[in-house]
């Protein structure tokens, strides 16, 4: 058996690097989806009390968006099979807006 160095992906695996401007995870408890013919834009927020901030933004193609939805649905199904049904969180009490 061939020894592999730590952090080296197995043969045929795709290496994915984390960009330097992505320091770690951000908590999001709200999301807005905007779309046009060519792309979907997902804007994630962390809303606390009367204020909030954008924690991330993803722009992707309709085909990749559909694949992401299927992957999330599959993962949620597996989660619920293991830990029980997840109740949908309450939405914001008022409309979310931006200050310019």
N, CA, C and O atoms as CSV, one atom per row, in Angstrom:
chain,resi,resn,atom,element,x,y,z
A,1,UNK,N,N,0.848,-1.192,0.000
A,1,UNK,CA,C,0.000,0.000,0.000
A,1,UNK,C,C,0.884,1.243,0.000
A,1,UNK,O,O,1.854,1.327,0.753
A,2,UNK,N,N,0.546,2.185,-0.836
A,2,UNK,CA,C,1.336,3.394,-0.983
A,2,UNK,C,C,0.998,4.384,0.123
A,2,UNK,O,O,-0.174,4.625,0.414
A,3,UNK,N,N,2.037,4.958,0.741
A,3,UNK,CA,C,1.829,5.965,1.783
A,3,UNK,C,C,1.439,7.285,1.143
A,3,UNK,O,O,2.057,7.726,0.175
A,4,UNK,N,N,0.418,7.905,1.687
A,4,UNK,CA,C,-0.005,9.210,1.200
A,4,UNK,C,C,0.379,10.268,2.213
A,4,UNK,O,O,0.264,10.051,3.419
A,5,UNK,N,N,0.830,11.399,1.734
A,5,UNK,CA,C,1.149,12.505,2.615
A,5,UNK,C,C,-0.155,13.092,3.145
A,5,UNK,O,O,-1.158,13.102,2.431
A,6,UNK,N,N,-0.159,13.587,4.397
A,6,UNK,CA,C,-1.367,14.249,4.909
A,6,UNK,C,C,-1.727,15.445,4.023
A,6,UNK,O,O,-0.850,16.093,3.452
A,7,UNK,N,N,-3.014,15.724,3.919
A,7,UNK,CA,C,-3.545,16.837,3.129
A,7,UNK,C,C,-3.411,16.629,1.625
A,7,UNK,O,O,-3.754,17.529,0.859
A,8,UNK,N,N,-2.925,15.481,1.180
A,8,UNK,CA,C,-2.880,15.200,-0.254
A,8,UNK,C,C,-4.120,14.406,-0.622
A,8,UNK,O,O,-4.384,13.358,-0.034
A,9,UNK,N,N,-4.887,14.899,-1.597
A,9,UNK,CA,C,-6.089,14.163,-1.978
A,9,UNK,C,C,-5.727,12.865,-2.681
A,9,UNK,O,O,-4.673,12.787,-3.312
A,10,UNK,N,N,-6.576,11.841,-2.590
A,10,UNK,CA,C,-6.321,10.586,-3.303
A,10,UNK,C,C,-6.311,10.822,-4.809
A,10,UNK,O,O,-6.849,11.816,-5.296
A,11,UNK,N,N,-5.703,9.915,-5.526
A,11,UNK,CA,C,-5.620,10.028,-6.986
A,11,UNK,C,C,-7.017,10.193,-7.580
A,11,UNK,O,O,-7.943,9.475,-7.203
A,12,UNK,N,N,-7.167,11.123,-8.493
A,12,UNK,CA,C,-8.442,11.359,-9.153
A,12,UNK,C,C,-9.349,12.329,-8.423
A,12,UNK,O,O,-10.370,12.748,-8.969
A,13,UNK,N,N,-8.995,12.695,-7.192
A,13,UNK,CA,C,-9.822,13.640,-6.434
A,13,UNK,C,C,-9.504,15.064,-6.871
A,13,UNK,O,O,-8.383,15.360,-7.283
A,14,UNK,N,N,-10.484,15.930,-6.778
A,14,UNK,CA,C,-10.304,17.328,-7.142
A,14,UNK,C,C,-9.933,18.119,-5.901
A,14,UNK,O,O,-10.608,18.023,-4.876
A,15,UNK,N,N,-8.865,18.898,-5.985
A,15,UNK,CA,C,-8.440,19.722,-4.860
A,15,UNK,C,C,-9.226,21.022,-4.868
A,15,UNK,O,O,-9.359,21.664,-5.910
A,16,UNK,N,N,-9.743,21.409,-3.717
A,16,UNK,CA,C,-10.482,22.656,-3.579
A,16,UNK,C,C,-9.762,23.504,-2.549
A,16,UNK,O,O,-9.490,23.042,-1.441
A,17,UNK,N,N,-9.452,24.737,-2.905
A,17,UNK,CA,C,-8.762,25.645,-1.999
A,17,UNK,C,C,-9.737,26.688,-1.482
A,17,UNK,O,O,-10.662,27.089,-2.189
A,18,UNK,N,N,-9.528,27.126,-0.245
A,18,UNK,CA,C,-10.332,28.181,0.350
A,18,UNK,C,C,-9.604,29.496,0.110
A,18,UNK,O,O,-8.434,29.635,0.465
A,19,UNK,N,N,-10.297,30.465,-0.497
A,19,UNK,CA,C,-9.691,31.765,-0.783
A,19,UNK,C,C,-9.290,32.470,0.511
A,19,UNK,O,O,-9.921,32.285,1.552
A,20,UNK,N,N,-8.239,33.275,0.433
A,20,UNK,CA,C,-7.741,33.988,1.606
A,20,UNK,C,C,-8.761,34.948,2.204
A,20,UNK,O,O,-8.718,35.232,3.401
A,21,UNK,N,N,-9.675,35.448,1.382
A,21,UNK,CA,C,-10.660,36.400,1.889
A,21,UNK,C,C,-11.859,35.717,2.550
A,21,UNK,O,O,-12.830,36.387,2.902
A,22,UNK,N,N,-11.805,34.404,2.720
A,22,UNK,CA,C,-12.869,33.665,3.401
A,22,UNK,C,C,-12.285,33.110,4.702
A,22,UNK,O,O,-11.754,32.000,4.725
A,23,UNK,N,N,-12.386,33.894,5.791
A,23,UNK,CA,C,-11.725,33.496,7.030
A,23,UNK,C,C,-12.400,32.354,7.778
A,23,UNK,O,O,-11.722,31.607,8.484
A,24,UNK,N,N,-13.678,32.199,7.648
A,24,UNK,CA,C,-14.382,31.161,8.387
A,24,UNK,C,C,-15.861,31.228,8.098
A,24,UNK,O,O,-16.296,31.951,7.202
A,25,UNK,N,N,-16.621,30.486,8.843
A,25,UNK,CA,C,-18.062,30.421,8.618
A,25,UNK,C,C,-18.755,31.648,9.203
A,25,UNK,O,O,-18.291,32.237,10.179
A,26,UNK,N,N,-19.858,32.013,8.595
A,26,UNK,CA,C,-20.715,33.103,9.070
A,26,UNK,C,C,-22.108,32.531,9.309
A,26,UNK,O,O,-22.591,31.731,8.508
A,27,UNK,N,N,-22.750,32.925,10.383
A,27,UNK,CA,C,-24.098,32.473,10.700
A,27,UNK,C,C,-25.106,33.297,9.917
A,27,UNK,O,O,-25.010,34.524,9.874
A,28,UNK,N,N,-26.061,32.638,9.304
A,28,UNK,CA,C,-27.142,33.318,8.596
A,28,UNK,C,C,-28.472,32.766,9.075
A,28,UNK,O,O,-28.646,31.552,9.184
A,29,UNK,N,N,-29.418,33.668,9.365
A,29,UNK,CA,C,-30.746,33.228,9.774
A,29,UNK,C,C,-31.834,33.767,8.850
A,29,UNK,O,O,-33.024,33.668,9.148
A,30,UNK,N,N,-31.404,34.341,7.718
A,30,UNK,CA,C,-32.346,34.814,6.708
A,30,UNK,C,C,-31.639,34.806,5.354
A,30,UNK,O,O,-30.412,34.867,5.274
A,31,UNK,N,N,-32.443,34.729,4.294
A,31,UNK,CA,C,-31.885,34.702,2.955
A,31,UNK,C,C,-32.877,35.340,1.998
A,31,UNK,O,O,-34.090,35.212,2.162
A,32,UNK,N,N,-32.347,36.024,1.002
A,32,UNK,CA,C,-33.161,36.594,-0.065
A,32,UNK,C,C,-32.663,35.999,-1.375
A,32,UNK,O,O,-31.456,35.898,-1.594
A,33,UNK,N,N,-33.579,35.610,-2.240
A,33,UNK,CA,C,-33.209,35.056,-3.544
A,33,UNK,C,C,-33.726,35.989,-4.630
A,33,UNK,O,O,-34.900,36.361,-4.643
A,34,UNK,N,N,-32.839,36.356,-5.531
A,34,UNK,CA,C,-33.166,37.197,-6.672
A,34,UNK,C,C,-32.745,36.420,-7.911
A,34,UNK,O,O,-31.707,35.757,-7.898
A,35,UNK,N,N,-33.528,36.489,-8.974
A,35,UNK,CA,C,-33.129,35.759,-10.181
A,35,UNK,C,C,-33.489,36.530,-11.443
A,35,UNK,O,O,-34.362,37.397,-11.450
A,36,UNK,N,N,-32.786,36.178,-12.499
A,36,UNK,CA,C,-33.133,36.616,-13.842
A,36,UNK,C,C,-32.975,35.402,-14.753
A,36,UNK,O,O,-32.789,34.291,-14.257
A,37,UNK,N,N,-33.043,35.580,-16.035
A,37,UNK,CA,C,-32.986,34.448,-16.964
A,37,UNK,C,C,-31.690,33.647,-16.849
A,37,UNK,O,O,-31.689,32.434,-17.056
A,38,UNK,N,N,-30.587,34.321,-16.519
A,38,UNK,CA,C,-29.276,33.682,-16.569
A,38,UNK,C,C,-28.701,33.255,-15.231
A,38,UNK,O,O,-27.790,32.427,-15.202
A,39,UNK,N,N,-29.201,33.791,-14.113
A,39,UNK,CA,C,-28.566,33.471,-12.837
A,39,UNK,C,C,-29.505,33.638,-11.650
A,39,UNK,O,O,-30.520,34.331,-11.721
A,40,UNK,N,N,-29.132,32.982,-10.563
A,40,UNK,CA,C,-29.778,33.136,-9.264
A,40,UNK,C,C,-28.767,33.795,-8.337
A,40,UNK,O,O,-27.585,33.452,-8.341
A,41,UNK,N,N,-29.247,34.740,-7.548
A,41,UNK,CA,C,-28.392,35.390,-6.557
A,41,UNK,C,C,-28.991,35.117,-5.186
A,41,UNK,O,O,-30.159,35.418,-4.941
A,42,UNK,N,N,-28.189,34.548,-4.296
A,42,UNK,CA,C,-28.620,34.252,-2.929
A,42,UNK,C,C,-27.867,35.182,-1.999
A,42,UNK,O,O,-26.636,35.181,-1.979
A,43,UNK,N,N,-28.598,35.979,-1.226
A,43,UNK,CA,C,-27.995,36.909,-0.279
A,43,UNK,C,C,-28.368,36.422,1.118
A,43,UNK,O,O,-29.547,36.287,1.444
A,44,UNK,N,N,-27.356,36.161,1.935
A,44,UNK,CA,C,-27.557,35.644,3.284
A,44,UNK,C,C,-27.379,36.764,4.304
A,44,UNK,O,O,-26.494,37.608,4.166
A,45,UNK,N,N,-28.240,36.761,5.342
A,45,UNK,CA,C,-28.230,37.791,6.370
A,45,UNK,C,C,-28.117,37.172,7.746
A,45,UNK,O,O,-28.498,36.020,7.956
A,46,UNK,N,N,-27.589,37.947,8.685
A,46,UNK,CA,C,-27.654,37.644,10.101
A,46,UNK,C,C,-28.440,38.791,10.709
A,46,UNK,O,O,-27.937,39.911,10.803
A,47,UNK,N,N,-29.665,38.521,11.120
A,47,UNK,CA,C,-30.546,39.550,11.656
A,47,UNK,C,C,-30.671,39.347,13.162
A,47,UNK,O,O,-31.066,38.279,13.630
A,48,UNK,N,N,-30.332,40.381,13.902
A,48,UNK,CA,C,-30.424,40.361,15.363
A,48,UNK,C,C,-31.167,41.613,15.798
A,48,UNK,O,O,-30.679,42.725,15.595
A,49,UNK,N,N,-32.334,41.444,16.390
A,49,UNK,CA,C,-33.113,42.585,16.846
A,49,UNK,C,C,-33.560,43.462,15.696
A,49,UNK,O,O,-34.127,42.974,14.719
A,50,UNK,N,N,-33.306,44.764,15.809
A,50,UNK,CA,C,-33.768,45.724,14.811
A,50,UNK,C,C,-32.783,45.926,13.663
A,50,UNK,O,O,-33.066,46.687,12.737
A,51,UNK,N,N,-31.635,45.259,13.710
A,51,UNK,CA,C,-30.646,45.451,12.650
A,51,UNK,C,C,-30.130,44.106,12.152
A,51,UNK,O,O,-30.449,43.051,12.700
A,52,UNK,N,N,-29.344,44.174,11.123
A,52,UNK,CA,C,-28.763,42.967,10.570
A,52,UNK,C,C,-27.636,43.319,9.619
A,52,UNK,O,O,-27.358,44.492,9.371
A,53,UNK,N,N,-26.993,42.292,9.093
A,53,UNK,CA,C,-25.918,42.522,8.136
A,53,UNK,C,C,-25.879,41.379,7.137
A,53,UNK,O,O,-26.302,40.261,7.433
A,54,UNK,N,N,-25.367,41.672,5.954
A,54,UNK,CA,C,-25.183,40.644,4.935
A,54,UNK,C,C,-23.959,39.827,5.330
A,54,UNK,O,O,-22.897,40.386,5.602
A,55,UNK,N,N,-24.107,38.514,5.362
A,55,UNK,CA,C,-22.985,37.649,5.730
A,55,UNK,C,C,-22.382,36.934,4.530
A,55,UNK,O,O,-21.277,36.400,4.619
A,56,UNK,N,N,-23.094,36.919,3.411
A,56,UNK,CA,C,-22.555,36.278,2.221
A,56,UNK,C,C,-23.476,36.449,1.036
A,56,UNK,O,O,-24.666,36.729,1.185
A,57,UNK,N,N,-22.904,36.276,-0.155
A,57,UNK,CA,C,-23.692,36.391,-1.378
A,57,UNK,C,C,-23.139,35.379,-2.374
A,57,UNK,O,O,-21.928,35.297,-2.580
A,58,UNK,N,N,-24.031,34.612,-2.990
A,58,UNK,CA,C,-23.675,33.600,-3.973
A,58,UNK,C,C,-24.429,33.899,-5.258
A,58,UNK,O,O,-25.631,34.165,-5.225
A,59,UNK,N,N,-23.738,33.858,-6.383
A,59,UNK,CA,C,-24.376,33.998,-7.694
A,59,UNK,C,C,-24.064,32.726,-8.465
A,59,UNK,O,O,-22.904,32.331,-8.576
A,60,UNK,N,N,-25.104,32.082,-9.001
A,60,UNK,CA,C,-24.905,30.810,-9.694
A,60,UNK,C,C,-25.889,30.675,-10.855
A,60,UNK,O,O,-26.833,31.455,-10.979
A,61,UNK,N,N,-25.653,29.682,-11.693
A,61,UNK,CA,C,-26.530,29.444,-12.839
A,61,UNK,C,C,-27.795,28.708,-12.400
A,61,UNK,O,O,-27.803,28.080,-11.342
A,62,UNK,N,N,-28.868,28.775,-13.199
A,62,UNK,CA,C,-30.087,28.041,-12.849
A,62,UNK,C,C,-29.849,26.539,-12.673
A,62,UNK,O,O,-30.423,25.929,-11.771
A,63,UNK,N,N,-29.017,25.941,-13.516
A,63,UNK,CA,C,-28.740,24.509,-13.394
A,63,UNK,C,C,-28.031,24.142,-12.111
A,63,UNK,O,O,-28.370,23.143,-11.477
A,64,UNK,N,N,-27.032,24.953,-11.715
A,64,UNK,CA,C,-26.334,24.687,-10.457
A,64,UNK,C,C,-27.239,24.959,-9.263
A,64,UNK,O,O,-27.160,24.263,-8.251
A,65,UNK,N,N,-28.103,25.975,-9.376
A,65,UNK,CA,C,-29.057,26.275,-8.313
A,65,UNK,C,C,-29.970,25.072,-8.063
A,65,UNK,O,O,-30.234,24.711,-6.917
A,66,UNK,N,N,-30.444,24.463,-9.142
A,66,UNK,CA,C,-31.329,23.302,-9.018
A,66,UNK,C,C,-30.592,22.130,-8.369
A,66,UNK,O,O,-31.163,21.422,-7.539
A,67,UNK,N,N,-29.319,21.922,-8.746
A,67,UNK,CA,C,-28.518,20.858,-8.123
A,67,UNK,C,C,-28.319,21.122,-6.634
A,67,UNK,O,O,-28.364,20.187,-5.835
A,68,UNK,N,N,-28.100,22.381,-6.247
A,68,UNK,CA,C,-27.909,22.723,-4.836
A,68,UNK,C,C,-29.178,22.447,-4.029
A,68,UNK,O,O,-29.115,21.929,-2.914
A,69,UNK,N,N,-30.336,22.801,-4.606
A,69,UNK,CA,C,-31.603,22.541,-3.917
A,69,UNK,C,C,-31.779,21.036,-3.692
A,69,UNK,O,O,-32.168,20.612,-2.604
A,70,UNK,N,N,-31.495,20.233,-4.716
A,70,UNK,CA,C,-31.631,18.771,-4.589
A,70,UNK,C,C,-30.676,18.235,-3.529
A,70,UNK,O,O,-31.055,17.370,-2.741
A,71,UNK,N,N,-29.437,18.739,-3.498
A,71,UNK,CA,C,-28.460,18.283,-2.511
A,71,UNK,C,C,-28.899,18.667,-1.098
A,71,UNK,O,O,-28.765,17.868,-0.172
A,72,UNK,N,N,-29.421,19.885,-0.924
A,72,UNK,CA,C,-29.880,20.310,0.403
A,72,UNK,C,C,-31.093,19.500,0.851
A,72,UNK,O,O,-31.188,19.129,2.020
A,73,UNK,N,N,-32.020,19.222,-0.064
A,73,UNK,CA,C,-33.201,18.424,0.279
A,73,UNK,C,C,-32.786,17.015,0.699
A,73,UNK,O,O,-33.320,16.466,1.663
A,74,UNK,N,N,-31.832,16.436,-0.029
A,74,UNK,CA,C,-31.341,15.099,0.303
A,74,UNK,C,C,-30.662,15.094,1.670
A,74,UNK,O,O,-30.872,14.179,2.466
A,75,UNK,N,N,-29.856,16.105,1.942
A,75,UNK,CA,C,-29.157,16.167,3.219
A,75,UNK,C,C,-30.129,16.394,4.374
A,75,UNK,O,O,-29.957,15.817,5.448
A,76,UNK,N,N,-31.151,17.231,4.164
A,76,UNK,CA,C,-32.164,17.446,5.199
A,76,UNK,C,C,-32.915,16.151,5.489
A,76,UNK,O,O,-33.204,15.846,6.646
A,77,UNK,N,N,-33.229,15.391,4.448
A,77,UNK,CA,C,-33.909,14.109,4.626
A,77,UNK,C,C,-33.056,13.173,5.487
A,77,UNK,O,O,-33.569,12.538,6.408
A,78,UNK,N,N,-31.766,13.087,5.191
A,78,UNK,CA,C,-30.859,12.228,5.970
A,78,UNK,C,C,-30.764,12.703,7.414
A,78,UNK,O,O,-30.748,11.891,8.339
A,79,UNK,N,N,-30.700,14.016,7.606
A,79,UNK,CA,C,-30.639,14.594,8.945
A,79,UNK,C,C,-31.874,14.205,9.754
A,79,UNK,O,O,-31.770,13.761,10.897
A,80,UNK,N,N,-33.063,14.383,9.128
A,80,UNK,CA,C,-34.314,14.084,9.831
A,80,UNK,C,C,-34.457,12.591,10.115
A,80,UNK,O,O,-35.033,12.218,11.137
A,81,UNK,N,N,-33.954,11.740,9.247
A,81,UNK,CA,C,-33.984,10.299,9.509
A,81,UNK,C,C,-33.148,9.960,10.735
A,81,UNK,O,O,-33.478,9.036,11.479
A,82,UNK,N,N,-32.083,10.692,10.943
A,82,UNK,CA,C,-31.177,10.417,12.063
A,82,UNK,C,C,-31.592,11.118,13.355
A,82,UNK,O,O,-31.502,10.536,14.437
A,83,UNK,N,N,-32.057,12.394,13.241
A,83,UNK,CA,C,-32.303,13.201,14.432
A,83,UNK,C,C,-33.759,13.585,14.655
A,83,UNK,O,O,-34.079,14.167,15.691
A,84,UNK,N,N,-34.645,13.283,13.725
A,84,UNK,CA,C,-36.053,13.650,13.862
A,84,UNK,C,C,-36.402,14.857,13.022
A,84,UNK,O,O,-35.530,15.565,12.517
A,85,UNK,N,N,-37.698,15.076,12.883
A,85,UNK,CA,C,-38.188,16.140,12.013
A,85,UNK,C,C,-37.765,17.522,12.500
A,85,UNK,O,O,-37.786,17.806,13.697
A,86,UNK,N,N,-37.387,18.364,11.567
A,86,UNK,CA,C,-36.996,19.739,11.843
A,86,UNK,C,C,-38.199,20.632,11.601
A,86,UNK,O,O,-38.839,20.555,10.552
A,87,UNK,N,N,-38.506,21.486,12.582
A,87,UNK,CA,C,-39.593,22.442,12.400
A,87,UNK,C,C,-39.052,23.689,11.722
A,87,UNK,O,O,-37.956,24.156,12.034
A,88,UNK,N,N,-39.830,24.220,10.794
A,88,UNK,CA,C,-39.431,25.426,10.073
A,88,UNK,C,C,-39.345,26.596,11.045
A,88,UNK,O,O,-40.249,26.806,11.854
A,89,UNK,N,N,-38.252,27.359,10.963
A,89,UNK,CA,C,-38.053,28.521,11.836
A,89,UNK,C,C,-38.998,29.641,11.428
A,89,UNK,O,O,-39.386,29.752,10.265
A,90,UNK,N,N,-39.358,30.457,12.388
A,90,UNK,CA,C,-40.214,31.616,12.116
A,90,UNK,C,C,-39.448,32.612,11.260
A,90,UNK,O,O,-38.243,32.798,11.431
A,91,UNK,N,N,-40.147,33.240,10.353
A,91,UNK,CA,C,-39.539,34.252,9.498
A,91,UNK,C,C,-39.482,35.598,10.196
A,91,UNK,O,O,-39.971,35.747,11.316
A,92,UNK,N,N,-38.878,36.586,9.523
A,92,UNK,CA,C,-38.812,37.919,10.117
A,92,UNK,C,C,-40.209,38.507,10.305
A,92,UNK,O,O,-41.120,38.234,9.524
A,93,UNK,N,N,-40.363,39.314,11.347
A,93,UNK,CA,C,-41.659,39.926,11.644
A,93,UNK,C,C,-41.997,41.050,10.685
A,93,UNK,O,O,-43.168,41.381,10.498
A,94,UNK,N,N,-40.975,41.642,10.074
A,94,UNK,CA,C,-41.219,42.716,9.127
A,94,UNK,C,C,-40.316,42.527,7.923
A,94,UNK,O,O,-39.390,41.717,7.950
A,95,UNK,N,N,-40.590,43.275,6.875
A,95,UNK,CA,C,-39.821,43.165,5.637
A,95,UNK,C,C,-38.378,43.599,5.857
A,95,UNK,O,O,-38.107,44.548,6.593
A,96,UNK,N,N,-37.461,42.892,5.211
A,96,UNK,CA,C,-36.052,43.225,5.302
A,96,UNK,C,C,-35.723,44.215,4.188
A,96,UNK,O,O,-36.120,44.019,3.040
A,97,UNK,N,N,-35.010,45.262,4.524
A,97,UNK,CA,C,-34.644,46.271,3.529
A,97,UNK,C,C,-33.204,46.705,3.691
A,97,UNK,O,O,-32.549,46.371,4.678
A,98,UNK,N,N,-32.720,47.444,2.723
A,98,UNK,CA,C,-31.349,47.945,2.740
A,98,UNK,C,C,-31.360,49.445,2.940
A,98,UNK,O,O,-32.254,50.144,2.461
A,99,UNK,N,N,-30.349,49.937,3.660
A,99,UNK,CA,C,-30.138,51.380,3.778
A,99,UNK,C,C,-29.003,51.744,2.843
A,99,UNK,O,O,-27.955,51.098,2.837
A,100,UNK,N,N,-29.219,52.780,2.053
A,100,UNK,CA,C,-28.219,53.170,1.071
A,100,UNK,C,C,-27.180,54.105,1.592
A,100,UNK,O,O,-26.281,54.504,0.851
